Amino acid sequence: MSYYDDFVPHQGLRPPRAHLDTDAPRLVLDGDWRFRLSPVADLPADFVAPDFDDSGWDTLAVPCHWPLRGYGNPWYTNVVYPFPVDPPHPPEDNPTGDHRVAFDLPDDWAGRRVVLRFDGVESCAKVWLNGAELGFFTGSRLRAEFDVTPRPGRNVLAVRVHQWSAASYLEDQDQWWLPGIFRSVTLEARGDLDDVFVHASYRDGRGTLRVDTSVPATVSVPELGIEVASGVAATVAVQPWSAERPRLYDATVATDSETVRLRIGFRTVSIEDGVLLVNGEPLALRGVNRHEFHPDHGRAVPYETMREDVLLMKRHNINAVRTSHYPPHPAFLDLCDELGLWVIDECDLETHGFFFTGWERNPSDVPEWRESYLDRMRRTVERDKNHPSIVLWSLGNESHTGANLAAMTGWVRDRDPSRPVHYEGDADCAYVDVYSRMYATHAEVAEIGQEPGIPFLQCEYAHAMGNGPGGLAEYVALFDRYPRIAGGFVWEWIDHGLRHPSLEYAYGGDYGEPLHDGNFVIDGLLFPDRTPSPGLLDVKKVYEPVRVTVADGRVTVEELRPVPPLRFEWSAGDLSGELDLSSGSAPLPELPSFAGETWLTVRAVLAQDQPWAAAGHEITWAQHQVAAAVAPVVGGGDRPQRTGSGFSLGPGEFDRTGRLRAFGGLPVGAPHLALWRAPTDNDRGENAHLDQTWHALGLHRLTHRLDGVEAGETLVVRERTAAAALARGALVTYEWASAGAGLALTVSVEPDGEWPEPIARLAVAMPLPASIEHVTWFGRGPGEAYPDTGSATLVGRWESTVDGMQTPYVRPQENGRRADVRWAELTGPDGGLRIAGDFGFTVRRWTDADLAAARHRNELRAGAAVWLTIDVGQQGIGTASCGPGALPEHVLTLRKTAFTVVCTPLS
């Protein structure tokens, strides 16, 4: 049995220790290495000798994943293993990368202890220095260190990395399989201060600090007047650390040979009466799950990108992150300490693929895997134990249950009793401190909130795949309502779309993988380029730390979580000003009478610069209608007139069947009933299968039979809309009437037969000239909104281009609907039209069928028309791509309906 084919997690490693900011000299070995890729693992180690001739090898920049540099291809699976489930054996086809780099030992390192550190290698590495074998290690997202003895002058480090190993069975974490040395490689000339463990608790305005060290040392916190020996506790007045107010104190721990710099935050995590507390206050986790990802570099994420992630989270009112499903780069945790995020730090563990074996031979309950489980937990906790941002340790993800997981908890409680233990897979809560669920329905969450028990959180909820997530506001309302519920973490932060030269962004299957999970890896609140999606904007609104309400002539602000100083600005029409809400309430500003519909908007913005945003950054907002629209009585004296080719009525020209063909001189098509939409990822989800229902109903292939045309005071067209092979349908009447300079269209729909199933939308769709390019509307905006999404949209007047109305989901799907619209104007160089009423609409340069057929955005091509859809009902979005479908109040069925819009030509 080979080292990569064994239960043993490593050989030759030093014991794990804390990540330390030390003055010990360091030599970073990142840069150009020599590289050779082989298709199998069982190879002679012919390359480890210092004088080996590697001049014929390629050059590879380290850190990186070699498939992202042209060597082989990425591979995505969610749950399934991309190799036979035969633990502990990896497949024989096992891409193996040999790496070599030469370095010169600094002259002043002579005689010093030296440590060689690898911060991340997937999935198994064997290491040699100057031809001498150091050992091997697994644990792709875990630190590995060797004691080494470099010689003066030139040294050669050789590393063999296998894509697959026995450890791959423990790393089935819903992400791209990407082998390589993807984090830094470092040499450190050690002093004598190997490990430091900070214990910094807080209670009633005072903090107690004790720093344990591997050798005697002096602990200094100048700001607090502390200078004590290691192991000695000191209690002083302090300001506590929290995500909202991340107060850190600079400290040093010093011996004669080494000084370590620390940033200490005082806080105490506790559980009382079923409520999770920090510093005695309930912990309200308004979080996201975060995989490490960059569209060009995979998990080799640059520091600047990590910082931007934290800044984006803070700016969108996110206060917590679960490091799914492994410890992140240590610099990310430094940023969480500095800028303020609560962290669930998760062990590098997932065995989800054993689900398909009925969990038979699952490593979580197999004794031979015990040491690997404990080793992974030790390496997680020891590296990260000094971060005040970490408030829970997580054993891992989706590995069912078993004695090995329970053993991990036992070790953690012994080593660090200051933090509770989390693991969602312990359904009975036998060895965890919090009850954790994934994708519990709203009803389940409400029920759990009302029951006594240990604290509850949703470690994953509101699956942010494609258009969505729906139902987010309703979840957060439950989090706010019940003290037992500590909150939840949206799945997930970013779409894992790899940049592709022809597809823009690639997902599963785009590299020819024989087994893959498609675009299930495209499930984030950020697009791959880190542009916020509409879902992230909704998160910002529903995660608001203060709530502004307008009622009974007053504006009131309620603080839900601590916030920096805020300023409250108002606007209504062309007027604006500031409100003094220092007392929590203020009267509405005095406003004049407005001629049309007008809304007062109150915005809470930062009053001062913060480390994560400048003064003026918007935290949240509220709206209140202060003037209603005056609905004019629109009439007209025109009656339908017969022409040689059909009918005319005002600006409308109709064919002999009464179907519209021109409006105000613009060539247009007749509106027809539309009950389908290009399925969203949530419509396709395994918990909804709405796309299958809609296909079975034929909603995507409706036909329209003319039943009659009547020209009297108005022009009335009667149709029956139905799908081939089915008996049921809908009886539709289109009545055109003169209305001022335009036409009023009244659409009446009556089901013909029983329609118990949900439909996608209740709408009419019609083609407009391709010259239409600009859109203005009054309603909710600026972005899209559906019945259970769009919390971030405000009522107002908005403008866009037709192309700008599209939301660029990586996999094309229904998108871009504007909701609660009073009027919309669509114009181009040849004219346009205005539509008034009460409706939602989409406008795009391709059909719904085109949108549904496309796998990538580059497949969408502008057609010969711009397609306008006007709806009075949409099926809710839900989160059924991995969670519950739309709530009952957001389910749409075909019903007897009538609605009217007024269309006016624009020159």
N, C-alpha and C positions, 0 to 999 in steps of 0.2 A: 504494500500500500504506500503510495507516494504522499508527500507532505500536503499536496493540494487535494488529496483524495482521502482525507482522514478527519476524524472528529476533533483532533487536537487543534486548538485555535492559533497557536504560535509556538515558536521556540527561539530562545535567545533574547527575548525582550527584557528591558528593564521593567520594574514595577511601575504601574501608572502613577502619575502625579499631576499636580495642578498646572494649568497654563499660567505662566508667570512672566511679568514684565521685569526683566532682570538686566543688570548692567554687565552680566557675563558676556564676553565677546562672542559674536555670532558670525557665521559665514553662510550666506544663503546660496544654495547650489542651483537655484532656478536659472533657466536659460537654455541654450542649445546643447542638447545631448545627442549622442549617436544612437541610432535606432534600427532594429531589424525585427520584422514581424514574421512569425511562422504559424502554420495552420493548426499545429498540435502542440501539446504540452510536454510530451515525453521526448526530450531532446538532450543531447550532451551539453554540459556547461563548458563549451569550448571558448567562450568569450570573456571569461572572468580574469584571466591573467593580465597583469598590467601591460605587458608588451604585445598583447593581441592586436593584430592589424585590423582596425575597424574603418579604414579609409574608404572601403567600398559600401559602407552602410549609409543610410539616409540620415539627415539631421532633423530632429524633432524638438520643438520648443516644449519645455517642461516648466510649469504644470500644464497638462492638457489631457483630453481623451483622444486616443489615436483614431477612432472612427470619424471624428470631426476634423481630422487633418488628412483624410483621404485614404486611410488604411482600414479596409473593411467598411461595414455600415452600422449605423445605430439600429437598435432593435427595441420596439416597445411592446410590452405586455402589461396588463393591469394585474390580473390574478394568476393566470396560468404561467407555469414555468416554461421557458423556451427550450427545455431539454427533458428527457424522460425522468419521471419521479422515481428515483432509485437511490435514496440516500445511503451513504454520503457521497456517492459517486457522481462526478461531473461527466459531461459527455466527452467522447474521445476527440471529436472535433472541437478543439479548445484553442482559439487564437491566443498566441503567446508573444509578448513583446519583450525583447531584450534591449536593455538601456545601458549606456556607458557614459560616464562623464569624468573628466580629469580635473583636479584642483590642486592648488599649491597651499600647503599648510602655512599659515602666518608664522613668522619667526618667533613671536612672543608667546606662541602656544606650546612651546617645547616643555615637556614634563607635566602638562596639565591633563586632567581628566577631560575627555571629549565625549559628547553624546551626539549621535546621528538620529535625526527626527524626520519621520514621514507623517504628514498631517492627513493624508488621504490617498489611498491607492485601491483601485477596484480590479479584481476581488481578492487576489492572493499574490504575495511577492516574496521572492527569495533574494537575499542580499549578500554581496561579497565586497570586501574592501582589500584592494591589493592582492587579490586571489584567495584571500582567506574567507571562508564562509562565516557569516555572522548569525544567520538563522533565517526564519521565515515568519510571516504574519498574515492574518486575515482580519476582517472587520474593516470594510471599505471606508466608512466615514469616521473611523476611530484613529486616534494617534498611536503611533508605534515608535519606540525609541530603543536604540542599541548603544551599549558602551563600546567605544571603538578606540583604537590606538593608531592614529595616522602616523606616518613617518615624515620626517622633515623633507621639504621639497614636494615633488610631484607625487600625487596619489590618484588612484583610479577606483571609482565606485561603479560596481556593476549590479544591475537589478533586473531580475526576470519577473515579469508580471503575467499572470494567467487571467484570461477573462472569466473562466469558470473554475470553481473549486467546490469542495464540500460546503464552504461557507455561503455559497450562492443560495443554498436552500434556506438560509436565514435572512436573505436580503431581497425578498420578493415584494418590493415596495411601490408598485404602481408608478413606474417612471421608466425612462429610457435606460436600457442596459448599456453602459458606456465604460469600457475598461480604460485603464491608464493611470498614470501618476497625476492626479488632478488637483492636488494641493501642494504646498511648498515642501521642499526638502532642505533641511537646515543642519548645519554643524554648530554645536555650542560648546565653548570651552567652559567647563563647569567650575563653579566655586563649591562651597560646601553646603549651600542652602537648597537642597533638592526639592523640598516640599513645604507648602504653607497652607494652612486651613484656617480661614477666617470665620469666626463665630461672632455675629453682630446683631444682637436682639434689641427690641425696643418695647418700652412700656411706660405710659404716663409721662411722656416728655423726657425720659432718660434712656440712654442707650448703654448696653453692656457689651464690651469688646473683649474677646480673648482670641489670640492668634497662636495656634499650635504650629510648631515647626519641627523639621527633621533633626535639627541640631539647635542648641541654645542660640538665641538671637535677641536683638533689641527692637521693640516695636515703638514707632513714633508716629503720632498724629498731631502735628504742630497746632493746627487750628483748634483742637480740643484740649491742648495742654497735656496730652497723654505721652508718656515715655515709660514703658514698662518692659519687663522681660517677657519673652514668649512664654505662653502657658499661664500667664497671670492675667486675671480679669480686671478691667477698669470700668467703672460706671460713672457717666457724666451726662449733663444736659445736651441733647442733640435734637436736630430736626430729622424726622424719619424719612426713609426712602419710600416712594411709591411711583407707580407708572405716571401719575399725573404731576407729581413733584419729585423728580428723581434727584434727590439731594445726595451728593457724594462727598466724602472727605478723603483728601489725599493723605496717604500714609506710606511709611517705609518699614521694611523689616530687614535688618542688617546684621551681618557677621563681619569678621575681619576680612573675609575674602569676597564677599558678595553683598549687594544691596538689591532688594526686590521692591518695586513700586506697586502700591495697591490703591484702588479706589473703593472705599468702603461705604456701603449703604446699610443703615440700621433698619431692620424690619423684622416682625415676628408673624409667622403664619400659624394659624390655629383653627380649630373646629369647635364650635360651641352650639349646642342645641340644633345640630344639623345644618349649620350655616358656616361656610368657608370665610374666614376672616383674615385680614392682614392689618396689623397694628390696631386690632380691636374693631375694625370697620368691615362690613360685608364686602367681599371681593366681587366686583361686577365685571366679568370677563366678556368683553365685546371684541372677539378675536377672529383671527384667520389662521388657517393652516398654511405653512410655507415650506415648499420644497425649494432647494437651492437650484436655480436655473437661470441660464442665459442663452439666448437663441443662437449665439455663435460659439459659446464656450461650454455649454452644458453645465455641469456642476463646478467647473473651474471659474467661479464667479469673482470678478474683480472687486476690490474693496469699494471703489466708487459706486458700484452697482448695489452692493450691500447697504451702503449708507443711503442711497436713493430709495431703496426699499423701505427702510425704517422711516425716512422723512415722509414718504408717500402714505405709509400707515398712519403716522401721527396726523398728517394733514387731512386724512379721511376719517378721523375720530376713532380709529382702531387703537385699542389699548393693550392687546394681548396677542401672542403668537404661540402656536404649537409647532415645534420644529419637526414636522412630519418628514420622514419617520426615522430620524437619526439626529445625532448632535450636529449642529451647523458648524461652519468655520468659526473658530473662537472670536474672530474680530466682529462677527455679527452680534454675539452676546455682549461684547464690550459696548457696542452701539446701543443695545437695549438697556444696558446699565446707564449709559450717558444720557440718552434722549428719553427713556422711559417707556418700556413695554413690559407687561407681565409675561413670563415665559413658562410654558410647559416644555421641559427639555426631555426629548424622547430618545430612548436607546435605539441603536442601530439593529433593529430586529423586526422581521415580518416573515411568516411562513404561510401566507395566504393560499398558495397553490395546493396545499394539502386538503383544502376544502373539497376538491374533486375526488379525493380518495376517501371521503368520509372521515377525514382527519386521522386515518390510519397511518402509523409511523410518524406522526407529526413530532418534530423535535422537541416541542414544549413538554412532552411527557416521556421522553426516551432518556434513560440515565446516561447513555454515552454522550449526549449533548450537554449535560449539566455544566461542565466547566466552560464551554463556549458561551452559554447564557450568562453565567456569573462573570466571566471575563468581560463580556460586552458591557454589562452594567457597571463593573468596576471602572472600566476605562472611560465611561461616560461621566460618572459621578466625580471621579478623581480629577479629571481635566477641568470640569466646569463648576466645582463646588463653591468657588468664591464669588459667584455672580449674584448680587442681590436681586436682579431681575427674575431669577429662577425661583418660582414658588411651588412648583410640583415637579417631581421626577416621574417620568412615564416609562414603563417597562418595555414598550414597543407597540406594535400595531398588528392587529388581525392575525394573531398566532394561536387562536383558540385558547385553550387553558391547559394547565398541567403543573406537575410538581416543580419543574425547572423555573417557571415563572414565579411560583410561590417562594422558591429559594432566593430569587432575585430580590423580592420584597424583604425577606428576612435580612439579607445582607445590607440593603439600603437603610432599613430601620436601625440597624446596629451602627452603621457608619455615619448616617446623617439623619437623626430623628427630628430635625428642625423643619423638614419639608414633608408634606403628605405624598403618598404614592398613588399614581394614576395608572390604570390599564383598563381599556374598554372591554377587553375580552373576558374579564372576570365577572360574568353575569350575576353570580351569586354574591359578589363583593366579599369573598372569603379572605382575600389577601390584599385588598386595596383600601384606601381611605376615602375615596370619592366614588360615587356611582356615576358611571360614564356610559353614554349611549351615542350611537350614530343614527341620524336621520329618523329619530322618533317623530311621529306625527304631532301636529299641534294638540290634538286631543290627548295623546299620551303624555306630552309635556305638562299640560294643565293638570292631569290626574296625578302625576308624580309630584308636582309642586304642592299639591294639597295633602300629600301623605307625609307622615313623619319618617325620618330616616337620615342617612348621611348625606352630605352635600351632593347635588346632582349637577352635571354639566353635559352639554352636547359637544363631544370632542370633534364631531363633524356634523354639520347640518347645512341646509341651503346650498345645495350643489350648484356651483357657479359655472355650469357648462353651457356654452352658447348663450342664447337669449334667456336671461334670467339672472338670479334665481327669483322665483315667485314665492309669495308668502312670507317674505323676510320680515316685514313690519309686524305681522301677527306673531311671529316667533319672539321678537324682541319685546313685544308687549307682555308676553308671558314671563320672560326673564325679569322684567321690571316688577311684575305683580307678586311673585312668590319668592320669599327670602331664601328658601332652600335651594333655588336654582341659581347657581353661580354664573350661568351664562353659556356661551357657546362659541364655536370656531367655524366660520364659513369654510367650506371646501371649494376652492383653495385660492391661493394668492395670484398665481400667474399661469397663463396658457403655456404649455411646454412645446411650443412650435419651433422646430429647428429651421433656421434660415436656409432656404433652398433656392438655387439659381433660377428655376423656372416656375416653381409652385408658390413662391413667396415664403410660406412656412409649411413644413412637412409634419405629418403625424404618422401614426402606426400604419404600415402597409406601403408607405411611399418609398421605402428602400427595398422592396421586394421580400420582406420578411414572410416566411411560410406560415407563421402563426403570429397573430397580433390582435390588438384591441382597438384598432382604428383611431378615431379622434377622441377617445375617452381621456386622452392625455391633454386635450384642449379644454380645460375645465377651470379657468381662473378668472379672477376679477380684473386682471390686467391682460391686455393683448401681449403677444410675445415681445413687442418693442417697448413694453411697459407704459403704453398709453392706457389710461383708465377706461374700463368698459362702463356702459350704463349701470351694470350691477354694482360696481364700486361706488358710483355716485349715490346709488340707493343706500348702500351700506353707510356711507358718510351721514346721510340724513337720519336713518333709523338708529344709528349709534350715537346720536347727538348727546353731548354731556350736559346740555341745558335744554330745557323745553320752553319755548315761547308760545304763549296763547293769547288770543284776543277775544274778549267776551265782555258784555255789559259795559261797553264804552271804555274798557281799560286794557292795557297790555301788561301781562304778568310773565315773569321769568322764574322758572323752577330749576334749581341746580340738582342734577341727577348724580354727577360725579364732580370732584374738584376741578376747577378750571382756572387758567390765568385771568388776569383782569380783562374785562370785555368792554367794548363800546357797542351801543345799540343804535343803528341807523335805520331810518325809515324813508320810504319813497312811495308816492302815489301820483300817477300821471307824471307831470313835469315837476312836481314839488318834492322836496326832500328835507331831511333834518336829522337831529339826534334826539333820543329819549333818555331821560335820567331814570334808570331802573335800579339805582343803588339800593332802594328800599324794597325791591322785588316787584314793584307795580307802579304804573304811571297811567294817567289818562291818555286816551287817543289824542293825537294832535288835531288841532282845529283845521278842518278841511272845507274848501268851498264845494258847491254843487258841481258835479261833473256831468258832461253832456252824454257820455256813454258809459259802458261797463268799465269800472275802475276798481283796482285792487290795491290795498295798502300792503306793502311788504316790509317786514321788520327783520333786519339782519343783525345777528350777533357776530362781531368781528373782534379780533385781537386788538387790545388797546396798546400793547407794547410788543416789541420784537421778542420772539422766543427762539430758542436754539433750533427749532424745527420749522419755523415760519415767521414771516415778517409781520409787523403791525398792519392791520387791515385785512389779514387773512380771514375768510368767512368760516365760522364754526357751524352755524345753523341759521335757520330763517323760519318765518311763519308768514302766512298771508291771511287777509281778511277783506271780503268784498265790501266796498264803501259806496258803490253806485252800481245799480243794475242796468243792464242793457235795455234800451227802449226798442221794443219790437214794432217796427212800423207796419201798418196794414198795407200790404203790397197788393195792388190789383192791376189789371190791365184790360184793355178793350179788345185785344186781338182774339180772333177765333181761328181754328185750323182752316186752311184753304187748300183745296185740291190743286195740284200742279200736274204737269205732264208726266212727271216721274214719281209723284207721291203726294206729300203734304208739306205745307209750310206753316209755321206758327211763330210769330215774332222773329227772333234771331235764329230759330231752328229750322233746319231742312231735314225732312224725313223721307224714307223710301216708301214704296207702296204697302209694305207691311207695317208701317208706322215706326220703323226703327230709325233712330237718329243717325245722320251721316255727315252733317255739318252744323256748326254752331258759331254764329257771329262771323261767318266766312272761313272759319278754321275747319279743316277736315277732321272729323272725329268718328268714333264708333259708338254703337248703341250700348247703353248700360244693360248688363245682364246679372241676374242673381249669382252670387259667389258664396259658397259655403265652405270652401277649403282654403288652406294656407300652406305654403311650403313648410313641412314639419320642422319644428325646432328640435334641438337635442332632447329637450324634456318631453316633447310630443312622442319622440321615438323611444323614450325610456322604458325600461323593463317593468316599471311600476305603473305605467299608463297604457302603452301600446296604442296611443291615439292614432298614430299614423296608419296602423293596420286597420283600426276601426274605420277610419275615413276612406281608406282604399276599398274596404269591403262594401261601404256604402256608395262607392263611386263618386265621392265628392270632387275628386280631381278630374273627372271626365263628364261633367254634367252637359246635357244637351237641352236645347230650348225650342219647344214647339209652339208655333204661333196658333193661338186659339181664336183670335179675332181682333179687328181694329174698328174703333168707333170714333167718328169725327163729328162732334157737336159743339157745345160750348168749350169743350176740352178735347184733347186727343188721347184716347184710351187704347192701350195695347195690352192684350191678355195673352199670357204665355203659361205653358206648363213646363216646369223644369224638372228633369229626372235623369238618372243614369241608365245606360243600357243594361239589360238583363234584370232590372229591378222594377217592381210594381209601384212602390211608393215614390212620391215626388213632392213638388210644391206648386201651388197655383199662385201666379204672380201677376199683378196688375201694375202697369206703368201709366200714370195719368199726368199728361203735360198740360199746364194751364199758363195763360199769360200772367206775368208778374212784373209790372213796371217795364223796365227796359230788357227784362230777361224772361225766364220761364221757371215756374215752380214744378218740380217733379215730385209726385207722391208715389211711393212704392208700397204696395200692399202685398203681404206674403201670408199664405194660408197653407199649412201642411196638408198634403193629400196622402193619407195613411198615417200609421203610428211611427213616431220618431223618438224613441226613448234614449238613444245614444247621444253623447255630446257631438256637436258639430264644431268646426274650427272658427267660423265667423258667420255673421249674418250681414251681408254686404252686397253692393253692386260694384262691378268692375267695368271699366271702359277704356279704350285706347284714345290717346290724344296725340297730336303731332309731335314728332321727334324734336322739333324746334323749341319745345317748352324746356326752359332751363332754370327758371327762378321761381321760388316758392315763398310766399309770405302768409302767415296765419295768425289768428288770435285764438289762443287756447293754451293747453299745457305744453311746455317746452323747456329748454331748447331740444331736449333729446326725446327718445322713444318712451312710450308708456303703454302698458297693457293692464287688464283689470287688477292684477296682483303685483305689478311692478310700477316703476315710475315715481317712487316716493320723492325722488330728487327733482321732479319737474315742477315748474311754477306756472301760474296762469299769467299770460302776457302776450305781447305782440312779438313775433319771431320771424326771422328770415333765414333762408338757406338756398343753396343750389339743389337741383334734383340729385346730383351725385352726393352732395353733403347730407342728404336725407337718409343715406344708407349707413347702417352700422356694420363695420368691417369684421364680422365674425369670421374666424379662420375657415370654418366649414360653413358655407352659405346656408341660410335658413331664413324663415320669416323674421323681419326686423323693420325698424324705422317707422313704426306706427306713431302718429301724433294723436293725442287723446283729448277729449272734451273740447273739441274745436267748434268755435262759433262761426268763423268764416275762414276761407283760404283762397288765396289768389295764386294762380299758376300762369306764368307769362313767359313769352319768348319774343324774338324780333318780329314775328308775324302776328302778335296779339296773344290773347289768352282768355281765361275765364275766372270768374269769382263764384264761389260756392258758399252759401250761408245756410245755417241750420244748427243742429246739435249732433255731432258725429265724430268719428275717428277716421283717419285716412292714412294711406301710404301712397307714394308716388315713386316709380322706378322705371328704369330703361329696359327691363326684361320682364318676362311673364313669371307667374308663380311656378309654372312647370320648369322654366329655365332655372329658377332659383333652387328648386327641389332636386334637380338633376345634377347640379354642380357639386363637386367634391372640394374644389378650391376656388378662390375668388378669381383667379386668372381665367377660369372657364366661363365667367359671366361676360357676355358681349352685348353692347348696346344694340337694340333692335330697331325696327322701322317705326316704332311708336314708343311713347311714354305711357305707362299703364297707371291709371288712377283707380284706387279702390276706396270707396266710401262705406264705412261700416257703422252699424248701430249696436253691434255686439261682437265680442271676441271671447273665445275660450281662454281661461286663465293660463298662465305659463306654468305655475307649479315648479317642482324640482324633482320630477320623476326620472330624470336621467340617473339619479342615484338617491332616491328619497321619495317622499309622498307627492302625489299629484296635486292639482289645484284644489283649494278648499271648495266645499259645496257651493258657497255663494258666488264662486267664480267659474262655475261650470255652465256652459252655454248649450242649450237645446233649441231645436227648431220650434218656433211658436208662432201663433198668429200675431203679426206685427204690421204696423204701418208707420212710415216716416216720410218727412218732406224736406227737401233741400231746394233752395232757390239759386238758379244758375244765371249769371249775368255775363255777357261778353265784355272783354276789355280790349281796347285798341292799343 
